[in-house]
Amino acid sequence: MCSGNTFCDIHHRSQIFGKLFGAKNTTNEAPVRPKRETVVPQPSFNLPLSLIAIAGVSGYEGNIGLAAFTGLLGVFLTVQVRIGWAQ
């Protein structure tokens, strides 16, 4: 077809890139997305209850600082899970 013509080589390369990367959508319409369902998992009390248990064991052993910190954190997380669960 082409006999060493530079224009022909450039045209051939552009056709190869066009086939590799595809043609651009030139319409002004937005692509249609399928509607997806929102999945809300059930709340888990595992972490807050574990922190409250650690607070109980720490308080029993006499480590009041750790007991207060983990107990307060466990209570806050439990309240947060309960509020999220009620909605």
C-alpha positions, 0 to 999 in steps of 0.5 A: 500500500504505502511505499516508505511514505512518512505520512502513511507510517503516521496514519498506520500508527494512529490506526493501531493506537485507535484500535488499542485504546478505542474511540472516544465517546463524543456524545454529550450524554452521561453514561447510564449507571445501574442502580445499586442497592445500599447494604447496611451490615448489622452492628457488632458489639464484639469490640465494645463488650471486649473493652468492657470485659478488659476494664472489669478484669483490670479493675479487679486486678487493681489497675484503675487507670487502664480500667477507667480508660478501657471502660470509658472507651467501651461505653462510648463505643457501645452507645455509638453502636446502639445509636447507629442500630436504632436508625 
